[in-house]
Amino acid sequence: MEFVDTHTHISDDAFAGEVEAVVRRALDAGVVQMLQADTCSAERTAMYELCDAYPGVLYPMLGLYPGNVDEHWRDELDAMLPYRSRGPIAIGEIGLDYHYGADTAALQKEAFKAQLELARDWDLPVNIHLRDATEDFFSVMEECRGMHLRGNLHAFSGSAEVFERVQKYGEWYVGIGGVLTFKKARIATDILRIPLERILLETDAPYLAPTPLRGTRNESANIPRIAAFLAAVKGIDLQTVASVTTANARKLFAI
């Protein structure tokens, strides 16, 4: 049984000195591929060094996380360009996040649209971070409607209506992680209306560890826990969840 963790941050300081053990635990758990989300130029070198050290296991994305967007965002995008030849499998994580305020909303929307255009030009899927900015997200997507984009909404905890709404903008999946296991999480109900053929598994490690590990450092080895919970919610067997979500990830990200 094989799994893919479609969103993790193994280069995060939380894993300093333990990367080899973290990767080994994931592989032992059947998580054979782990996609590394990019956040800004300051972290990119370390991420690429790890991906180079674990070819065929760790895969890099390129992106500017919305929480890192400021007036210098164009410089950050320019810093991404030399990495085109180094095999990014997606533009991400990108998007909008107004959770702590909307002071940079205009800049975030500009940076988001520019990165969607980059994904179109490079023919890559996008990995979307979306938090408390749903309507602005859809306004940007409407501006980009003719781009034939594809990608996923990572750490998805939104509604089935949001999932259905985004489908008119291309081929879209949702990344399901530890939030699914949280008590009273809405996604545990709405997931019943999202077909397995549009679901990816992820951890967002070191964040969002699943129950009963909530509050501890998350890691890719926890993917089977999330998969088992998803299987129980949907009333299907774990093997089906593993095979379908793994095929989804490999199709979307061409890995």
KETORRO-318664 format. One line per 2 residues: their letters; for each residue x negated, y, z of N, C-alpha, C, CB. Coordinates in steps of 0.2 Angstrom, whole numbers. Each point is the difference from the previous one (the first is absolute). Glycine has a CB too. Layout:
a) X,Y,Z,X,Y,Z,X,Y,Z,X,Y,Z; ...
***
This chain:
me) -4,-6,0,4,6,0,-4,6,0,9,-6,6; -8,11,-11,-5,6,-1,5,6,1,-8,-6,-7
fv) 5,11,10,3,6,1,-5,6,-2,7,-4,10; -4,10,-12,-4,6,-2,3,5,5,-1,-3,-12
dt) -4,7,15,1,6,4,0,6,-4,-5,-6,11; 10,9,-13,0,5,-5,-2,7,2,8,-7,-6
ht) -9,7,13,-2,7,2,-3,-1,7,9,6,-6; -16,-4,6,-4,-1,6,-5,5,0,3,-12,2
hi) -7,13,4,-5,5,1,-6,-3,3,8,9,0; -11,-14,-3,-5,-4,4,-6,4,1,4,-10,-5
sd) -5,16,1,-6,4,1,1,5,6,-2,-1,-12; 8,1,15,2,4,6,-5,-1,6,12,0,-4
da) -13,5,8,-5,0,5,3,-6,5,-4,12,-1; 10,-13,1,3,-5,5,-3,-7,-1,10,7,0
fa) -13,-8,-6,-3,-7,-2,-8,1,0,10,-3,-6; -13,8,9,-7,1,-1,-3,-6,4,1,12,0
ge) -6,-15,-4,-4,-6,3,4,-6,0,-6,8,7; 12,-8,-9,4,-7,0,2,-2,-7,3,3,12
ve) -5,1,-17,4,-1,-7,-1,-8,-2,-3,12,-3; -3,-15,4,-1,-7,-2,5,-4,3,-12,2,-2
av) 13,-1,9,5,-4,4,7,1,-2,-8,0,9; 9,6,-11,7,2,-2,2,-3,-6,-1,11,6
vr) -4,-11,-11,1,-3,-7,1,-7,1,-6,9,-6; 2,-12,10,0,-8,1,7,-2,3,-13,0,2
ra) 15,4,3,6,-2,3,6,0,-5,-4,4,11; 4,1,-15,5,1,-6,0,-6,-4,-1,12,1
ld) -5,-14,-4,-1,-5,-4,2,-7,3,-9,6,-6; 7,-7,12,3,-6,4,7,0,0,-11,0,7
ag) 14,6,-7,8,0,1,3,-1,-7,-1,7,10; -3,-7,-15,3,-1,-7,1,7,-4,5,-10,4
vv) -8,15,-1,1,7,-3,-6,1,-4,6,5,10; -6,-7,-16,-6,-1,-5,-2,7,-3,4,-12,-2
qm) 1,17,2,-2,6,-4,3,6,5,0,-6,-12; -4,11,12,2,6,5,-2,6,-4,-2,-6,10
lq) 7,10,-11,0,6,-4,-1,6,4,7,-5,-9; -13,9,8,-2,5,4,3,7,-2,-11,-7,3
ad) 15,10,1,3,7,-1,-6,5,1,12,-4,3; -12,9,-8,-5,5,1,4,6,3,-7,-4,-10
tc) 3,9,13,4,5,4,-4,7,-2,4,-7,9; -10,7,-10,-4,6,-2,-7,-2,-2,8,8,7
sa) -12,-3,-9,-7,-1,-2,-4,-2,6,2,8,-10; 0,-5,16,-5,-2,6,0,-7,1,3,11,5
er) 2,-15,-6,0,-7,1,-1,-4,-6,8,2,9; -9,0,-14,0,-4,-7,-6,-4,0,7,9,-6
ta) -13,-6,8,-6,-4,-1,0,-6,4,-6,11,-2; 8,-10,8,0,-6,5,5,-6,-3,-3,8,10
my) 9,-5,-13,5,-5,-2,-3,-4,-6,9,8,4; -13,-4,-9,-2,-4,-6,-6,-4,2,3,10,-7
el) -7,-8,12,-5,-5,2,2,-7,3,-6,10,3; 12,-9,0,3,-7,3,3,-4,-6,3,6,11
cd) 0,-2,-16,3,-4,-6,-5,-3,-4,9,8,0; -15,-4,0,-6,-3,-4,-3,-7,4,-2,12,-5
ay) 3,-11,11,-3,-6,4,5,-6,0,-6,8,7; 12,-7,-8,5,-6,-1,4,0,-6,1,1,12
pg) -5,-2,-18,4,0,-6,5,-5,-1,-11,5,-5; 16,-3,2,6,-5,-1,4,-1,7,-7,-6,-9
vl) 5,9,14,4,0,6,2,7,2,-7,-10,4; 3,15,-4,2,7,2,0,3,-7,-5,0,12
yp) 10,4,-13,1,4,-6,2,8,2,4,-11,-6; -8,15,2,1,7,2,6,4,-4,-12,0,3
ml) 15,5,1,4,4,-4,-3,7,1,10,-6,3; -8,11,-7,-2,7,0,6,5,1,-10,-3,-8
gl) 9,7,13,5,5,1,-1,5,6,8,-9,-4; -4,14,4,0,5,5,6,-1,5,-7,8,-7
yp) 7,-10,13,5,-1,4,3,7,2,-5,-10,5; 12,10,-5,3,7,1,-2,4,6,10,-5,-6
gn) -11,1,11,-3,3,6,-6,4,0,6,-9,6; -10,7,-12,-7,3,-1,1,6,-5,-5,-11,3
vd) 11,12,-5,0,5,-6,0,7,4,7,-7,-7; -12,11,4,0,7,1,-1,4,-6,-5,-2,12
eh) 2,9,-11,-1,4,-6,-5,-2,-4,4,9,6; -8,-14,-4,-6,-3,-4,2,-7,-3,-8,6,7
wr) 14,-7,-8,2,-7,-3,-2,-1,-7,10,1,7; -11,4,-11,-2,-1,-7,-8,-2,0,8,9,-4
de) -12,-7,9,-6,-2,1,0,-8,2,-4,12,3; 8,-14,1,1,-7,2,2,-4,-6,3,4,11
ld) 1,-2,-15,2,-3,-6,-6,-1,-5,12,4,1; -16,2,-2,-6,-1,-4,-5,-5,3,2,12,-3
am) -2,-12,9,-5,-5,3,2,-7,-1,-2,8,9; 8,-10,-11,2,-6,-2,-2,-2,-7,10,1,8
lp) -11,3,-12,-1,-1,-7,-6,-5,-2,5,11,-2; -11,-10,6,-5,-5,-2,1,-7,2,-7,10,2
yr) 12,-11,2,2,-7,2,4,-4,-5,-1,4,12; 3,-1,-17,4,-3,-5,-3,-6,-2,5,11,-4
sr) -12,-11,3,-4,-6,-3,-1,-5,5,-5,7,-8; 7,-6,15,-1,-5,5,6,-4,2,-9,8,4
gp) 14,-9,-9,5,-4,1,5,1,5,-8,-8,-4; 11,14,5,6,1,4,6,-4,-2,-5,11,3
ia) 8,-14,1,6,-4,-2,7,4,0,-6,-10,4; 5,16,-1,6,4,1,-2,7,2,7,-10,3
ig) -2,15,-4,-1,7,3,4,0,6,-2,5,-11; -2,-5,17,4,0,6,-5,0,6,9,-6,-5
ei) -7,8,11,7,1,1,1,8,-1,1,-10,8; 5,11,-11,1,7,-2,8,1,2,-9,1,-10
gl) 11,5,10,7,1,1,1,7,4,2,-12,0; 3,11,4,3,6,4,1,-2,8,5,5,-11
dy) -7,-1,15,1,-1,7,1,6,4,-7,-10,-1; 13,11,3,2,6,4,2,-1,7,5,5,-10
hy) -7,-11,13,1,-2,6,-2,5,6,-1,-12,-4; -5,15,3,-3,5,4,1,7,-2,-8,-9,4
ga) 13,10,-9,1,7,-2,-1,0,-8,-3,5,11; 6,0,-14,0,1,-7,-4,6,-2,11,-6,-1
dt) -16,8,5,-4,6,-2,-4,-1,-6,-1,2,12; -1,-8,-14,-3,-2,-6,4,-3,-5,-10,-1,6
aa) 17,2,-6,4,-4,-4,-1,2,-8,8,0,9; -9,6,-10,-1,2,-7,-7,-3,-3,7,11,2
lq) -12,-10,2,-6,-3,-2,0,-8,-1,-6,9,6; 10,-12,-1,1,-7,-1,3,-2,-6,1,-1,12
ke) 4,4,-14,4,-1,-6,-4,1,-6,10,3,5; -15,2,-5,-4,1,-6,-5,-6,0,1,13,1
af) -4,-14,4,-5,-6,0,3,-6,-2,-6,6,9; 12,-8,-6,4,-6,-2,1,0,-7,5,0,11
ka) -2,5,-14,1,0,-7,-6,-1,-4,10,7,2; -16,-4,0,-6,0,-4,-3,-7,0,-2,11,3
ql) 3,-15,3,-2,-7,0,4,-5,-3,-5,3,11; 12,-1,-12,4,-4,-4,-2,1,-7,10,1,8
el) -12,5,-10,-2,1,-7,-7,-4,-1,6,11,-1; -10,-11,6,-6,-4,-1,1,-8,-1,-6,9,7
ar) 11,-11,-3,2,-7,0,3,-2,-7,2,0,12; 1,5,-15,3,-1,-7,-6,0,-5,11,6,3
dw) -16,-2,-2,-5,1,-5,-5,-6,1,1,12,0; -2,-15,6,-4,-6,1,4,-6,-1,-7,7,7
dl) 13,-7,-8,4,-6,0,0,-4,6,-1,0,-13; 2,3,19,-1,-4,6,7,1,4,-13,2,0
pv) 14,-7,4,6,1,5,-2,5,5,4,-12,-2; 2,14,6,-1,5,5,2,-4,7,1,10,-8
ni) -5,-8,13,2,-2,7,2,6,4,-8,-10,0; 15,10,2,3,6,2,1,0,8,6,1,-11
hl) -8,5,14,1,1,7,6,5,0,-13,-3,4; 18,2,-1,6,4,1,3,0,7,2,-2,-13
rd) -2,8,16,2,1,6,4,7,1,-9,-8,5; 15,7,-3,4,6,1,0,5,-6,-2,-1,13
at) 2,-1,-19,0,4,-5,3,-3,-6,-11,5,4; 17,-8,-3,3,-4,-6,2,4,-5,4,-8,8
ed) 0,13,-7,2,4,-6,-5,4,-4,10,1,7; -15,1,-3,-6,3,-4,-3,-5,-4,-2,9,9
ff) 1,-15,-7,-3,-6,-3,4,-1,-7,-4,-5,11; 11,5,-10,4,-1,-6,0,6,-5,7,-8,7
sv) -8,14,-4,-1,5,-5,-6,0,-4,6,7,8; -12,-9,-5,-6,-1,-4,1,-6,-5,-7,4,10
me) 10,-9,-8,1,-6,-4,4,2,-6,-1,-8,10; 6,12,-9,4,3,-6,-4,4,-5,10,0,8
ec) -15,4,-5,-4,3,-5,-5,-4,-4,0,9,8; -1,-15,-5,-4,-5,-3,3,-6,-3,-8,3,8
rg) 15,-2,-10,4,-5,-2,-2,-4,-6,9,6,5; -12,-2,-10,-2,-3,-6,-7,-4,0,7,9,-5
mh) -10,-9,11,-7,-3,0,0,-8,1,-3,11,5; 9,-14,-5,0,-7,1,-5,-3,5,3,0,-12
lr) -2,3,18,-4,-2,6,2,-7,3,-2,12,2; -3,-15,1,2,-6,4,-4,1,7,2,-7,-11
gn) 0,3,16,-3,0,6,4,-2,6,-7,9,-4; 5,-7,10,4,-3,6,0,6,5,-4,-12,-2
lh) 9,12,6,1,4,6,-2,-4,6,10,6,-5; -16,-4,7,-4,-4,5,3,2,7,-10,0,-7
af) 10,-5,12,2,0,6,8,2,0,-12,3,5; 15,-6,-9,7,2,-2,5,-1,6,-2,-3,-12
sg) 5,8,15,5,-1,5,6,4,-2,-9,-1,9; 10,3,-15,5,4,-2,6,-5,-2,-7,8,-5
sa) 12,-5,2,6,-4,-2,0,-3,-6,6,8,6; -1,-13,-7,1,-3,-6,2,4,-6,3,-10,6
ev) 0,16,-4,2,5,-5,-6,3,-3,11,2,7; -16,0,-2,-6,3,-3,-4,-5,-5,-1,7,11
fe) 1,-13,-9,-3,-5,-4,4,0,-7,-4,-7,10; 10,7,-10,4,-1,-6,-1,7,-4,9,-8,5
rv) -9,13,-2,-1,7,-3,-6,1,-4,7,5,9; -13,-8,-6,-6,1,-3,-1,-5,-6,-5,3,11
qk) 9,-8,-12,-1,-4,-6,1,3,-7,4,-9,8; 0,15,-8,1,3,-6,-7,4,-3,12,1,3
yg) -17,-1,2,-6,3,-2,-6,-5,-2,3,10,7; -1,-16,-8,-5,-5,-2,1,-6,3,-8,9,-2
ew) 2,-13,3,1,-7,3,-3,1,7,-2,-6,-11; 6,6,16,-2,1,7,2,-5,5,2,11,-3
yv) -7,-12,8,0,-5,5,0,4,7,-6,-9,-8; 7,5,13,0,3,7,-5,-5,4,12,5,-1
gi) -17,-1,4,-4,-4,5,3,-1,7,-10,5,-7; 10,-11,9,3,-2,6,-5,-2,5,11,-3,-6
gg) -11,6,12,-5,-1,5,3,-1,7,-8,6,-7; 4,-5,12,2,-1,7,6,4,2,-11,-2,2
vl) 13,7,-5,6,4,2,6,-5,-1,-5,11,-4; 5,-16,-1,6,-4,0,1,-4,6,-3,-1,-12
tf) -2,0,16,1,-4,6,2,4,6,-8,-8,-4; 8,15,3,2,4,6,7,0,2,-9,7,-3
kk) 10,-7,9,7,0,3,4,5,-3,-4,-5,11; 10,4,-14,5,5,-2,-3,3,-7,4,2,12
ar) -9,-4,-15,-2,2,-6,5,0,-6,-12,-3,4; 14,8,-7,5,0,-5,-2,-5,-6,4,12,4
ia) -10,-12,-5,-2,-4,-6,1,-7,1,-9,8,-2; 10,-10,8,1,-7,1,7,-2,-3,-7,0,10
td) 12,5,-10,6,-1,-3,0,1,-8,6,3,11; -9,3,-12,0,2,-7,-4,-5,-5,2,12,4
il) -7,-15,-1,-4,-5,-4,4,-5,-3,-9,2,8; 15,-4,-6,5,-5,-2,2,3,-7,4,-4,11
ri) -4,10,-13,2,3,-6,-5,1,-5,9,5,6; -15,-7,-4,-6,1,-4,-3,-7,-3,-3,11,6
pl) 3,-12,-12,-2,-7,-2,-7,-1,1,8,1,-9; -9,-7,11,-7,-3,1,-5,2,-5,5,-9,7
er) -3,9,-13,-4,1,-6,-2,8,0,6,-9,-6; -4,13,10,-2,7,1,-3,1,7,9,3,-9
il) -11,-8,12,-3,1,7,-8,-2,0,11,-2,5; -15,6,-2,-7,-1,1,-1,-1,7,-3,6,-10
le) -2,-9,13,-2,-1,7,-6,5,1,5,-12,1; -5,15,5,-6,4,1,0,1,8,1,7,-11
td) -7,-5,13,-1,2,7,0,7,2,-6,-11,1; 2,15,-5,-2,7,1,-5,0,6,11,4,-4
ap) -14,-10,5,-5,0,5,-5,5,0,1,-12,0; -3,15,6,1,-3,7,7,2,3,-13,0,1
yl) 17,3,-5,7,3,3,5,-5,-1,-4,11,-2; 10,-10,6,6,-3,-1,0,-8,1,3,9,-8
ap) -7,-11,13,0,-8,2,7,-2,1,-11,1,5; 13,-7,-8,7,-3,1,1,-2,7,0,-4,-12
tp) 6,3,14,2,-3,7,-2,-7,-1,10,8,2; -13,-11,4,-1,3,6,-6,3,2,7,-9,3
lr) -11,11,-9,-6,3,1,0,8,0,-5,-10,-5; 11,13,4,1,7,0,-4,4,5,11,-2,-5
gt) -15,7,3,-4,4,4,-7,-2,0,10,1,7; -12,-7,-10,-6,-2,-1,-3,2,-7,2,-10,9
rn) -9,8,-9,-2,2,-7,2,-6,-5,-10,5,5; 13,-2,-10,2,-5,-6,-5,-2,-4,11,6,0
es) -11,-12,-3,-4,-2,-5,3,-5,-5,-9,2,8; 6,-3,-14,3,-4,-5,2,-7,2,-7,7,-8
an) 4,-10,13,1,-6,2,7,-1,2,-12,-2,3; 16,8,-1,6,0,2,6,-1,-6,-4,7,10
ip) 2,-7,-16,4,0,-5,5,-6,0,-9,6,-7; 6,-12,9,5,-6,1,6,1,5,-10,-7,-4
ri) 8,11,9,6,2,5,5,4,-3,-8,-1,9; 6,6,-13,5,4,-4,4,-4,-5,-8,10,2
aa) 4,-15,-5,4,-4,-5,5,-5,3,-11,1,-7; 9,-3,13,4,-5,3,7,4,3,-10,-7,3
fl) 9,13,-1,6,4,2,4,1,-6,-7,5,10; 4,-3,-16,4,2,-6,4,-6,-2,-9,8,-3
aa) 5,-14,3,4,-6,-2,6,-2,5,-11,-4,-4; 10,5,10,6,-1,5,5,5,-1,-8,-4,8
vk) 7,10,-10,5,5,-1,4,-2,-6,-7,9,6; 3,-11,-11,3,-1,-7,3,-7,0,-7,8,-5
gi) 6,-12,10,2,-7,0,-3,-4,-6,10,4,5; -17,-3,-6,-3,-4,-5,-6,-3,3,4,7,-9
dl) -8,-12,6,-6,-3,3,-6,5,-1,5,-12,-2; -10,11,6,-6,4,0,-4,-1,-6,0,-1,12
qt) 0,-5,-15,-4,-1,-6,3,4,-6,-2,-12,4; 9,13,-4,3,4,-5,-3,7,0,10,-8,0
va) -9,11,7,-3,6,1,-7,1,-2,8,1,9; -12,-5,-7,-7,0,-2,-1,0,-8,-3,-6,11
sv) 6,1,-14,-1,0,-7,2,6,-4,0,-13,1; 6,15,1,3,5,-4,-3,7,1,11,-6,0
tt) -12,8,7,-3,6,1,-8,0,-3,8,1,11; -11,-6,-10,-7,0,-3,0,1,-8,-3,-8,9
an) 8,4,-12,1,2,-7,1,7,-2,4,-12,-1; 1,15,5,2,7,-1,-7,4,1,12,-2,4
ar) -16,1,1,-6,4,1,-4,0,-6,1,-1,12; -3,-5,-14,-4,-2,-5,2,3,-7,-4,-10,6
kl) 11,10,-7,2,3,-6,0,8,0,8,-10,-1; -6,13,6,0,7,1,-7,3,-1,10,0,7
fa) -15,-3,-3,-7,3,1,-5,-3,-5,3,2,12; 0,-7,-16,-5,-4,-5,-6,-2,3,4,7,-8
i) -3,-11,14,-6,-3,3,0,-8,0,0,10,8
***
